[in-house]
Amino acid sequence: MVTTFQNPSTGASFSLSDARAMLVEKKKRTNELERMVASLKNDLADRERDIRHKIRPRTPGHPLKSKLSSIVPSTPNMENTRDQLMETPVFQKLQGQLRSMRKANQMLEKKLTSDLNIVVEKLRNELKAAVDAKEGLEQELTDVEGQKSRANDELSRQLGDESTGILKVERLKGEITFLQTEAGRLQRELDATQKLMSERENHDIHMARVLGAIWTNIKSRTARPKEEWDEDVKDVTRRVNRLLDSLEQENAMLSAAKLNIEAEVVEMAEALEVLVRERDVAQRAREADKRKAGQAIGDMRRRIATLESARAGLEEQLTTVKRVYSIASTKAKERARQSIGDTMVC
């Protein structure tokens, strides 16, 4: 008989084999997610190397370069003072761009810190809920195993060495072994889920540290002397724009990963519910078998009592027949002896 279950969220019915197939698909999606996370780590490491080892491109015909080349000094010896240089429109524009970039970087840092804290806290809560559910299920499985062991001992004591009793006990032992195997599989899946949650948390913490290092590197670059700003504005602008694009992609990938993890947790909860229902069904079937075995033992005892009563009646009848036969035999012998004596007298 195939045991079917119903999904409370969708109302669809599925069997134990379907649940196992769903778990296999879940493992495949988990492996794909891990590969995606590894690729994400490699991309982040490449970006970090690019930032640490800056390669200044030399783009010909850049508008900033043309504006700087159009500045004509007031004297042939280029004796402009620092204040005069800072009052030029190009320098004022560069200074405004740097202030805007600094403000944008601060806002980006706050947003990234807030988002990462939210993601890490949510993953920690989900991990704690999964651990609590695992501990509760382990306690329930321990109680059920104790009940199964006591029921097995009771059945073995009641059924003795009869062939039917031995077959029932072996069948019950097989069911117990199957349930223990399912419990072990469930434990391994819960351990794998806990490990995955821990890896996600460590990955998020590592990303927060890497982003903090990137932000520190950007601040250290913007703290350079103002005389060198005009040389690095183009490079800094390009790198900041690329960093913003990459961080937006990173945020989108993290959102997708979070949705996948939530789906995995929901599927794990449904699988746990299926296993709990299977355990309850097996327990009820075992209790029904125990009741049937008790009824069979009672019927056998009643039949044995009836047979013993019939045997006692037959033994009593046999004793009566033997007594009658003995009396008849004695009378026959006496008649024979009397006949022999009468014959001899004649």
DALIN-V896249 format. One record per residue. N is the residue number from 0. D_CENTER is the distance of its C-alpha to the mean C-alpha in Angstrom with 1 decimal. Layout:
n:N d_center:D_CENTER
n:N d_center:D_CENTER
This chain:
n:0 d_center:27.9
n:1 d_center:24.8
n:2 d_center:22.6
n:3 d_center:21.7
n:4 d_center:19.6
n:5 d_center:20.0
n:6 d_center:17.7
n:7 d_center:19.0
n:8 d_center:18.7
n:9 d_center:20.5
n:10 d_center:22.3
n:11 d_center:21.6
n:12 d_center:21.6
n:13 d_center:19.5
n:14 d_center:19.4
n:15 d_center:17.0
n:16 d_center:17.7
n:17 d_center:16.9
n:18 d_center:13.4
n:19 d_center:13.0
n:20 d_center:14.5
n:21 d_center:12.2
n:22 d_center:9.2
n:23 d_center:11.7
n:24 d_center:12.6
n:25 d_center:9.2
n:26 d_center:9.3
n:27 d_center:12.9
n:28 d_center:12.4
n:29 d_center:10.2
n:30 d_center:13.2
n:31 d_center:15.6
n:32 d_center:14.4
n:33 d_center:14.6
n:34 d_center:18.1
n:35 d_center:19.1
n:36 d_center:18.3
n:37 d_center:20.4
n:38 d_center:23.1
n:39 d_center:23.1
n:40 d_center:23.6
n:41 d_center:26.5
n:42 d_center:28.1
n:43 d_center:28.0
n:44 d_center:29.6
n:45 d_center:32.2
n:46 d_center:33.1
n:47 d_center:33.4
n:48 d_center:35.7
n:49 d_center:37.7
n:50 d_center:38.2
n:51 d_center:39.2
n:52 d_center:41.6
n:53 d_center:43.4
n:54 d_center:45.4
n:55 d_center:48.1
n:56 d_center:48.9
n:57 d_center:52.5
n:58 d_center:52.7
n:59 d_center:56.3
n:60 d_center:57.6
n:61 d_center:55.1
n:62 d_center:56.6
n:63 d_center:56.1
n:64 d_center:58.0
n:65 d_center:60.8
n:66 d_center:61.1
n:67 d_center:61.4
n:68 d_center:63.9
n:69 d_center:66.1
n:70 d_center:66.7
n:71 d_center:70.3
n:72 d_center:71.3
n:73 d_center:74.3
n:74 d_center:76.2
n:75 d_center:76.3
n:76 d_center:74.9
n:77 d_center:71.7
n:78 d_center:72.4
n:79 d_center:70.0
n:80 d_center:68.8
n:81 d_center:65.2
n:82 d_center:65.8
n:83 d_center:67.3
n:84 d_center:64.3
n:85 d_center:61.9
n:86 d_center:63.9
n:87 d_center:63.6
n:88 d_center:61.6
n:89 d_center:59.3
n:90 d_center:58.3
n:91 d_center:57.8
n:92 d_center:55.6
n:93 d_center:53.5
n:94 d_center:53.3
n:95 d_center:52.1
n:96 d_center:49.4
n:97 d_center:48.2
n:98 d_center:48.1
n:99 d_center:46.1
n:100 d_center:43.6
n:101 d_center:43.3
n:102 d_center:42.6
n:103 d_center:40.1
n:104 d_center:38.3
n:105 d_center:38.3
n:106 d_center:36.8
n:107 d_center:34.2
n:108 d_center:33.3
n:109 d_center:32.9
n:110 d_center:30.8
n:111 d_center:28.5
n:112 d_center:28.2
n:113 d_center:27.5
n:114 d_center:24.8
n:115 d_center:23.1
n:116 d_center:23.3
n:117 d_center:21.8
n:118 d_center:18.8
n:119 d_center:18.2
n:120 d_center:18.7
n:121 d_center:16.4
n:122 d_center:13.5
n:123 d_center:14.6
n:124 d_center:14.6
n:125 d_center:11.1
n:126 d_center:10.0
n:127 d_center:12.5
n:128 d_center:11.5
n:129 d_center:7.9
n:130 d_center:9.9
n:131 d_center:12.5
n:132 d_center:10.6
n:133 d_center:9.4
n:134 d_center:13.1
n:135 d_center:14.5
n:136 d_center:12.8
n:137 d_center:14.0
n:138 d_center:17.4
n:139 d_center:17.6
n:140 d_center:16.8
n:141 d_center:19.5
n:142 d_center:21.9
n:143 d_center:21.5
n:144 d_center:22.1
n:145 d_center:25.1
n:146 d_center:26.5
n:147 d_center:26.0
n:148 d_center:27.9
n:149 d_center:30.6
n:150 d_center:31.0
n:151 d_center:31.2
n:152 d_center:33.9
n:153 d_center:35.8
n:154 d_center:35.9
n:155 d_center:37.0
n:156 d_center:39.7
n:157 d_center:40.9
n:158 d_center:40.9
n:159 d_center:42.5
n:160 d_center:43.3
n:161 d_center:43.9
n:162 d_center:42.6
n:163 d_center:40.8
n:164 d_center:39.3
n:165 d_center:38.0
n:166 d_center:36.5
n:167 d_center:34.7
n:168 d_center:33.5
n:169 d_center:32.2
n:170 d_center:30.4
n:171 d_center:28.8
n:172 d_center:27.8
n:173 d_center:26.2
n:174 d_center:24.1
n:175 d_center:23.1
n:176 d_center:22.1
n:177 d_center:20.0
n:178 d_center:18.2
n:179 d_center:17.8
n:180 d_center:16.3
n:181 d_center:13.8
n:182 d_center:13.0
n:183 d_center:12.7
n:184 d_center:10.4
n:185 d_center:8.1
n:186 d_center:8.7
n:187 d_center:8.2
n:188 d_center:4.7
n:189 d_center:4.3
n:190 d_center:7.0
n:191 d_center:6.0
n:192 d_center:3.8
n:193 d_center:7.0
n:194 d_center:9.2
n:195 d_center:8.6
n:196 d_center:9.4
n:197 d_center:12.3
n:198 d_center:13.5
n:199 d_center:13.7
n:200 d_center:15.6
n:201 d_center:17.8
n:202 d_center:18.5
n:203 d_center:19.6
n:204 d_center:21.8
n:205 d_center:23.3
n:206 d_center:24.1
n:207 d_center:25.8
n:208 d_center:27.8
n:209 d_center:28.8
n:210 d_center:29.9
n:211 d_center:31.8
n:212 d_center:33.5
n:213 d_center:34.4
n:214 d_center:35.9
n:215 d_center:37.8
n:216 d_center:39.2
n:217 d_center:40.3
n:218 d_center:42.0
n:219 d_center:43.7
n:220 d_center:45.0
n:221 d_center:46.3
n:222 d_center:48.1
n:223 d_center:50.5
n:224 d_center:54.2
n:225 d_center:55.3
n:226 d_center:57.7
n:227 d_center:54.8
n:228 d_center:52.9
n:229 d_center:54.9
n:230 d_center:53.8
n:231 d_center:50.0
n:232 d_center:49.7
n:233 d_center:49.0
n:234 d_center:46.5
n:235 d_center:44.7
n:236 d_center:44.7
n:237 d_center:43.2
n:238 d_center:40.5
n:239 d_center:39.6
n:240 d_center:39.4
n:241 d_center:37.2
n:242 d_center:34.9
n:243 d_center:34.7
n:244 d_center:33.8
n:245 d_center:31.1
n:246 d_center:29.7
n:247 d_center:29.6
n:248 d_center:27.8
n:249 d_center:25.3
n:250 d_center:24.8
n:251 d_center:24.2
n:252 d_center:21.7
n:253 d_center:19.8
n:254 d_center:20.0
n:255 d_center:18.7
n:256 d_center:15.7
n:257 d_center:15.1
n:258 d_center:15.3
n:259 d_center:12.9
n:260 d_center:10.2
n:261 d_center:11.2
n:262 d_center:11.1
n:263 d_center:7.6
n:264 d_center:6.8
n:265 d_center:9.4
n:266 d_center:8.4
n:267 d_center:5.2
n:268 d_center:8.0
n:269 d_center:10.4
n:270 d_center:8.9
n:271 d_center:8.8
n:272 d_center:12.3
n:273 d_center:13.4
n:274 d_center:12.7
n:275 d_center:14.5
n:276 d_center:17.3
n:277 d_center:17.7
n:278 d_center:18.0
n:279 d_center:20.6
n:280 d_center:22.4
n:281 d_center:22.7
n:282 d_center:24.0
n:283 d_center:26.5
n:284 d_center:27.6
n:285 d_center:28.1
n:286 d_center:30.1
n:287 d_center:32.2
n:288 d_center:32.9
n:289 d_center:33.9
n:290 d_center:36.3
n:291 d_center:37.6
n:292 d_center:38.2
n:293 d_center:40.1
n:294 d_center:42.2
n:295 d_center:42.9
n:296 d_center:44.0
n:297 d_center:46.2
n:298 d_center:47.8
n:299 d_center:48.4
n:300 d_center:50.0
n:301 d_center:52.2
n:302 d_center:53.3
n:303 d_center:54.1
n:304 d_center:56.1
n:305 d_center:58.0
n:306 d_center:58.7
n:307 d_center:59.9
n:308 d_center:62.2
n:309 d_center:63.5
n:310 d_center:64.1
n:311 d_center:66.0
n:312 d_center:68.2
n:313 d_center:68.9
n:314 d_center:69.8
n:315 d_center:72.2
n:316 d_center:73.7
n:317 d_center:74.1
n:318 d_center:75.8
n:319 d_center:78.1
n:320 d_center:78.9
n:321 d_center:79.6
n:322 d_center:81.9
n:323 d_center:83.8
n:324 d_center:84.0
n:325 d_center:85.4
n:326 d_center:88.0
n:327 d_center:89.0
n:328 d_center:89.3
n:329 d_center:91.4
n:330 d_center:93.7
n:331 d_center:94.0
n:332 d_center:95.0
n:333 d_center:97.6
n:334 d_center:99.0
n:335 d_center:99.2
n:336 d_center:101.0
n:337 d_center:103.3
n:338 d_center:104.1
n:339 d_center:104.9
n:340 d_center:107.2
n:341 d_center:109.0
n:342 d_center:109.5
n:343 d_center:111.0
n:344 d_center:113.3
n:345 d_center:114.6
